[in-house]
């Protein structure tokens, strides 16, 4: 059985780009309460659910309530990233400026999330395929490996990435289990099924200019002085500079 995730028709309110969070960029998704009811809920369930980490070439098992106490920075991806001919997914490595390292991804949608994380701020660490969650549902024991664990200042966000049209019934149960496990550890949980309008194009445009850029003509200061006076439309700002053709690239870089 395949479940479609519908995007709300209502457009989000206008907001300044510097105040956007990841929640403002992704398509809203909420775990269905009827799916949550399919999970084990008896006394002591949290001690019976476990997370399997990979550290120092060994596998470490801990109960779900102890997730937040595990030394995450000493862990490695619990599942290896593989490349082979005719595989149906697209794995790779994405450089994240917030960590100054390459991070593994298993699909192009996961790569886009890694790119978006660079623009949300407050990121301390990103762990790909952090652990394998072993939980119990009505049909028996199941496994699920979340896609990313993002460490923030004093908290963390557990994230799964799955395009809305590819979310199936078995995925819903795993999402519900991951959300419950994250809550038990005091973390947030997020499912990225898609992006709001213009987000993908905006991220691609901004990321193309996020590397260091030489400013031999002093256009950075010229642009900053003009926007310090009052907000300006991008086109008007660029045209008001001494060299609009070059200032456009510098303005995008500053964004």
C-alpha positions as CSV (number, residue, x, y, z in Angstrom):
1,X,0.0,0.0,0.0
2,X,1.4,3.4,-1.0
3,X,0.5,6.6,0.9
4,X,0.7,10.0,-0.8
5,X,1.7,13.0,1.3
6,X,-0.1,16.1,0.2
7,X,1.3,19.6,0.4
8,X,-1.0,22.2,2.0
9,X,-2.4,24.7,-0.5
10,X,-1.9,27.6,1.9
11,X,1.3,29.6,1.2
12,X,3.5,30.3,4.2
13,X,3.6,33.8,5.6
14,X,6.3,36.2,4.4
15,X,9.5,36.2,6.5
16,X,13.1,37.5,6.3
17,X,15.5,35.0,5.0
18,X,17.9,35.4,7.9
19,X,15.2,34.2,10.3
20,X,14.2,31.1,8.5
21,X,14.7,27.7,10.1
22,X,14.7,24.3,8.6
23,X,11.0,23.9,9.6
24,X,10.2,27.0,7.5
25,X,11.9,25.5,4.4
26,X,10.6,21.9,4.3
27,X,7.1,20.7,3.3
28,X,5.1,20.2,6.6
29,X,4.7,16.6,7.7
30,X,3.1,15.1,10.8
31,X,3.1,11.5,12.0
32,X,-0.5,10.1,11.8
33,X,-1.8,9.3,15.4
34,X,-3.4,6.1,14.0
35,X,0.1,4.9,12.9
36,X,1.5,5.7,16.4
37,X,-1.1,3.3,17.8
38,X,0.5,0.5,16.0
39,X,3.7,0.8,18.1
40,X,4.3,-1.1,21.3
41,X,3.1,1.0,24.2
42,X,3.2,-1.2,27.3
43,X,5.2,-0.6,30.5
44,X,8.9,-0.6,29.9
45,X,8.7,-0.3,26.2
46,X,11.6,2.3,26.2
47,X,14.0,-0.1,27.8
48,X,13.1,-2.8,25.3
49,X,13.7,-0.6,22.3
50,X,17.4,-0.2,21.5
51,X,19.7,1.7,19.3
52,X,22.8,0.1,17.7
53,X,25.7,2.4,17.2
54,X,29.0,1.8,15.5
55,X,32.1,3.0,17.3
56,X,35.8,1.9,17.1
57,X,34.9,-0.9,14.7
58,X,32.5,-2.4,17.3
59,X,28.7,-2.2,17.6
60,X,27.4,-0.7,20.8
61,X,23.8,-1.3,21.9
62,X,22.0,1.1,24.3
63,X,18.3,1.5,25.4
64,X,16.4,4.3,23.7
65,X,16.3,6.5,26.9
66,X,20.1,6.5,26.9
67,X,20.4,7.9,23.3
68,X,21.3,11.4,24.5
69,X,24.1,10.0,26.8
70,X,25.9,8.1,24.0
71,X,29.2,9.8,22.9
72,X,27.9,10.5,19.4
73,X,31.1,12.2,18.2
74,X,33.0,8.9,18.6
75,X,30.5,7.1,16.4
76,X,30.7,6.2,12.7
77,X,27.8,5.6,10.1
78,X,26.1,2.4,11.1
79,X,25.6,1.6,7.4
80,X,28.3,1.9,4.8
81,X,27.8,4.0,1.6
82,X,28.3,1.8,-1.4
83,X,28.6,2.5,-5.2
84,X,27.9,0.0,-7.8
85,X,26.6,-0.2,-11.4
86,X,22.8,0.0,-12.0
87,X,21.9,0.8,-8.4
88,X,18.7,2.8,-8.1
89,X,19.8,5.3,-5.5
90,X,22.4,8.0,-5.9
91,X,24.9,8.1,-2.9
92,X,27.8,10.4,-2.5
93,X,29.7,12.9,-0.3
94,X,28.6,16.5,0.4
95,X,30.9,19.2,1.9
96,X,29.2,21.0,4.8
97,X,30.7,24.3,5.7
98,X,29.4,24.2,9.3
99,X,31.5,21.1,10.1
100,X,34.3,21.7,7.4
101,X,34.0,18.0,6.5
102,X,32.5,15.7,3.8
103,X,29.3,13.9,4.9
104,X,27.8,10.8,3.2
105,X,24.3,10.8,1.6
106,X,22.3,8.0,0.0
107,X,20.1,10.1,-2.4
108,X,20.0,13.5,-4.1
109,X,17.2,14.5,-1.7
110,X,19.6,13.8,1.2
111,X,22.3,15.9,-0.5
112,X,19.9,18.8,-0.7
113,X,19.2,18.5,3.0
114,X,22.9,18.7,3.8
115,X,23.1,21.8,1.6
116,X,20.1,23.4,3.4
117,X,21.7,22.7,6.8
118,X,24.5,25.1,5.9
119,X,22.0,28.0,5.7
120,X,20.0,27.3,9.0
121,X,22.8,28.2,11.4
122,X,23.7,26.7,14.9
123,X,24.9,23.4,13.5
124,X,27.7,21.8,15.6
125,X,27.8,18.3,14.0
126,X,26.0,16.2,11.4
127,X,26.0,12.4,11.6
128,X,24.9,10.3,8.6
129,X,23.2,7.0,9.3
130,X,23.8,7.5,13.0
131,X,22.3,4.3,14.5
132,X,19.9,1.4,13.8
133,X,16.7,1.6,15.8
134,X,15.2,-1.7,16.9
135,X,11.6,-1.3,18.0
136,X,8.4,-3.4,18.3
137,X,5.1,-2.8,16.5
138,X,1.9,-4.8,16.2
139,X,3.5,-7.1,13.6
140,X,6.6,-7.8,15.7
141,X,10.2,-6.5,15.8
142,X,11.4,-4.1,13.2
143,X,14.6,-2.1,12.3
144,X,15.0,1.5,11.1
145,X,18.1,3.5,10.4
146,X,17.4,7.3,10.4
147,X,19.2,9.3,7.8
148,X,20.8,12.0,9.9
149,X,21.3,13.2,13.5
150,X,22.0,16.9,13.6
151,X,23.7,18.2,16.8
152,X,22.8,21.7,17.8
153,X,23.8,23.8,20.8
154,X,22.3,21.8,23.7
155,X,19.9,19.7,21.7
156,X,19.6,17.6,18.5
157,X,17.3,16.8,15.6
158,X,16.8,13.3,14.2
159,X,15.9,13.5,10.5
160,X,14.5,11.2,7.9
161,X,14.4,12.2,4.2
162,X,11.9,10.6,1.9
163,X,10.1,12.3,-1.1
164,X,6.4,12.5,-0.4
165,X,5.4,10.3,-3.4
166,X,7.6,7.5,-2.2
167,X,6.4,7.3,1.4
168,X,4.9,3.9,1.9
169,X,2.9,2.3,4.7
170,X,5.9,0.6,6.2
171,X,7.8,3.9,6.2
172,X,5.0,5.5,8.3
173,X,5.5,3.0,11.1
174,X,9.3,3.6,11.1
175,X,8.8,7.4,11.1
176,X,6.4,7.0,14.1
177,X,9.0,4.8,16.0
178,X,11.8,7.3,15.2
179,X,9.7,10.2,16.5
180,X,9.0,8.4,19.7
181,X,12.6,7.4,20.2
182,X,13.8,10.9,19.6
183,X,11.2,12.3,22.1
184,X,12.5,9.8,24.7
185,X,16.0,11.1,24.3
186,X,14.8,14.8,24.4
187,X,15.4,15.3,20.7
188,X,13.3,16.7,18.0
189,X,12.3,14.7,15.0
190,X,11.7,15.8,11.4
191,X,10.6,14.1,8.2
192,X,11.7,15.9,5.0
193,X,9.2,14.9,2.3
194,X,9.8,17.9,0.1
195,X,10.6,21.7,0.0
196,X,8.4,24.8,-0.1
197,X,8.2,26.8,-3.4
198,X,11.5,28.3,-4.6
199,X,13.6,26.8,-1.8
200,X,15.5,24.4,-4.0
201,X,16.3,27.1,-6.6
202,X,17.2,29.6,-3.9
203,X,19.6,27.2,-2.2
204,X,21.3,26.3,-5.5
205,X,21.8,29.9,-6.3
206,X,23.2,30.9,-2.9
207,X,25.4,27.8,-2.5
208,X,27.2,28.6,-5.8
209,X,28.6,31.8,-4.1
210,X,29.3,30.6,-0.6
211,X,33.1,30.1,-1.1
212,X,35.5,32.9,-0.2
213,X,35.5,35.6,-2.9
214,X,38.1,38.3,-3.7
215,X,36.8,41.9,-3.6
216,X,39.4,44.0,-5.4
217,X,36.9,46.7,-6.4
218,X,35.5,47.3,-2.9
219,X,32.0,46.4,-3.9
220,X,31.2,44.5,-0.7
221,X,31.5,47.7,1.4
222,X,29.5,49.6,-1.2
223,X,26.7,47.1,-1.0
224,X,26.7,46.9,2.7
225,X,26.6,50.7,3.1
226,X,23.5,51.0,0.9
227,X,21.5,48.3,2.7
228,X,22.5,49.8,6.0
229,X,20.6,52.9,5.1
230,X,17.3,51.1,4.3
231,X,16.1,47.8,2.8
232,X,16.3,47.6,-1.0
233,X,15.1,45.3,-3.7
234,X,17.9,43.1,-5.1
235,X,17.7,44.6,-8.6
236,X,17.6,48.2,-7.3
237,X,20.6,47.6,-5.0
238,X,22.8,46.2,-7.7
239,X,21.9,48.9,-10.2
240,X,22.8,51.6,-7.7
241,X,26.4,50.4,-7.4
242,X,29.4,51.7,-9.4
243,X,29.6,48.4,-11.4
244,X,26.3,46.5,-11.5
245,X,27.5,43.7,-13.7
246,X,30.1,42.7,-11.1
247,X,28.1,43.8,-8.0
248,X,25.4,41.2,-8.8
249,X,27.8,38.3,-8.1
250,X,29.1,40.0,-4.9
251,X,25.5,40.7,-3.7
252,X,24.6,37.0,-4.1
253,X,27.8,36.0,-2.3
254,X,26.9,38.3,0.6
255,X,23.5,36.7,0.8
